[in-house]
Amino acid sequence: MAKIKITQVRSKIGSDKTQKATLIALGIKKLNHSVEHEVTPQIMGMVNKVKHLVIVEEV
């Protein structure tokens, strides 16, 4: 399967608590932290929820 690299580029301060929980569920711990995930509908849904806070790159 394809992999994506997700990097947090904007602060989660002021975000909704569900968006903060989504970042934690993705494994992103702090600003400029990157994680790699396989592309699944669940992961893409989570990325879509916090798309204003992250940058997504194909690996």
VOTILO-544012 format. One record per residue: x, y negated, z negated of N, C-alpha, C, O in turn. Coordinates in steps of 0.001 Angstrom, whole numbers, plus 524288, in hexadecimal, padded with zeros to 5 digits. Atoms other than C-alpha are relative to their C-alpha. Layout:
<recs>
XYZXYZXYZXYZ
...
</recs>
This chain:
<recs>
80344804AB800008000080000800008036E7FB1980000808097FB497FEA0
7FD3D804F97FFF6803E77F1D980193800B37FE037FA6E7FD967FF2D7F6F5
7FEFF8025380520809BF7EA857F61F7FFE87FA1A8008D8012D7F7F3804A9
7FFE5805AF80028808397DC5D7F243802FF7FE437FB2B80322800F87F732
7FD38802668045D810677D3A27E9827FCD17FB467FE517FBA77F7D580177
803408043180215808917CA977E0BD803547FCCC7FC38805957FEEF7F88B
7FCDF803818033F80F547BEC87DA9C7FC887FBA57FDF17F9C27F91B800EF
802FB8044E802448090B7B5417D122803047FAF6800D5807957FA9C7FF5E
7FD69804F27FED880C237A7557D57A7FD697FB5D7FD477FF9E7F7187FD29
802A780429802DF8024379F567CDB57FEA8801E87FA917FDD8806927F9BA
801017FEAD8056C7FFAC79EF77BF2B7FA69801E77FF397F6C980031801E1
805397FE0D8013F7F4447A6687B96A7FD517FCB97FBCA7F8E17FDD67FA4E
802588037E803DA7F1EB79B987AF6D7FB5B7FD3F802887FBD97FB11806CA
804B0802757FDEE7E42C7967B7B1797FCB38039A803577F86E8022680500
803037FC3B7FCEF7DFD07A2917B8E17FC01802BE7FC8B7FC6F802C17F7C0
804017FCF5802A37D3FA7AAA37B54C80286804BD7FD5C80684806AA7FF38
7FDB07FB91802C77D6947B5B17ABA27FFF6804FA8034D803498086080295
800007FB647FC9A7D2CD7BFBC7B5F0804897FFC8803DD806AF803D78054C
7FB8B8008C7FC7E7DD457BA447BF01805158012A7FD1A8089B803927FF51
7FB6F7FEBE803277E7587BB067B41380071805E37FF36804B6808137FF7F
800087FA52800B57E35A7C9227B1998016C802CD80514803EA806E9804F5
7FEB17FDB07FAF67E4877CC127C020805E37FFCE800F38082680397802DD
7FA52800627FF767F2947C7207C04A802BE804117FC9780685806837FE49
7FDB87FC158037D7F5BB7CFD07B4AA7FF348057580236802BC808B6801FB
801297FADE7FDC47EF317DB6A7BB3B8036B8011A804C8804C38059A805D1
7FC7E7FF507FB8E7F7857D9227C75B8059D800F07FE3E808D2802D18014C
7FABC7FF3B802088039E7D98D7BEAE803567FB2180030808117FB617FF5A
7FD25804F27FFC0807647CB4A7C0348003A7FDB07FA867FC317FCB97F818
7FF5A801A68056A80D077C6737B361800E67FA2B7FF597FF327F7E17FB7A
7FEC9805858008F811CE7B8A97B5EE800A27FD868055E800778003880958
7FF6F802EA7FB2E813B87AE367C038804C2801EC80307808CD8030E800B0
7FBEE7FE1A7FC6681C1E7B2677CBF380142805C27FF508053A8079580153
7FF4A7FA5B8009381AD67C0B57C7EB7FD7B802B1804A87F93C801338065B
801F97FD2D7FB6C818FF7CA387D3397FF16805B37FEB1801E7807FF7FB8B
8011D7FA6E80076813057D7BC7D3E37FEA680215805647FCE47FF2E808CD
8016F7FD7D7FB19811147E1687DEE77FBB0803F07FEFD7FBDA806DE7FB2D
804607FC5A80062804867E9087E0F87FED080217805657FFED7FF8D80953
801FB7FDF67FB187FF177F1CE7EB737FAD17FD46801347F7EF7FBC57FDA9
804C6802B07FE5C7F4067EBCB7F34B7FB5C803BC7FF617FAF0807AC8021C
804E37FD26800CB7E7127F10B7EE3E7FBA67FBF77FF967FCBB7F7627FE98
8044D803C6800927D9997EACD7EDFD7FFCE7FD907FA8C7FE5F7F9027F9FC
800248020B805507DAB37E9557DF36804227FBBE7FF3D803027F79E7FD0A
7FBC4803D5800887E7C97E2417DFBA7FEC87FB1D803327FFA87F6C18015D
80134804847FCC37E35E7D9887EAE57FB987FCBE7FDA47FB947F7F87FE37
8041C802DD802B17D7297D5E17E33C802237FCCC7FB84800777F8617FA9D
7FD8C802D5804507DF847D2237D797803307FB6380208803107F7277FFC1
7FCEA804347FDA67E8A57CA247E0417FC687FBA5801E87FDA47F70A80149
803B1803E57FE0F7DCF67C34E7E6637FDE17FCA07FB8F7FCC07F8057FC56
8020E802E5804757D8417BF4C7D8E0803D47FBCF7FE138022D7F7C47FC12
7FC09803B5801E27E5217B85B7D5AC803567FDE080479807DC7FC77803A7
7FCF8801887FB6F7E94D7B4777E36C802277FA6D7FFA8805F77F92D8024F
7FE1D805538009D7EB047A6437DF4E804B27FFAC7FC4F807277FB8E7FBE9
7FBA17FFDF803B17F5577AA4F7D541804AD803158020A808F4802A67FFE3
7FBE97FC6B7FE3C7FD617B4097DD1F801297FF61805D17FE277FD0F808C4
7FE8C7FF787FA7E804827B6207E9FA8008C805CE80104802E18089F7FDE5
7FFDC7FA6E7FEA68030B7C3527F0B880351800A3804EB802757FDFB808D6
7FC9B7FEDC7FB8680D8E7C8A77F9D97FFC9805D8801157FF5C809047FD7E
7FFBB7FA897FE9380DE97D5578016280599801E57FF658094B7FF1A800B0
7FAC17FDD0800BD8195B7DE367FE0E800F48041D80417805248067A80434
</recs>
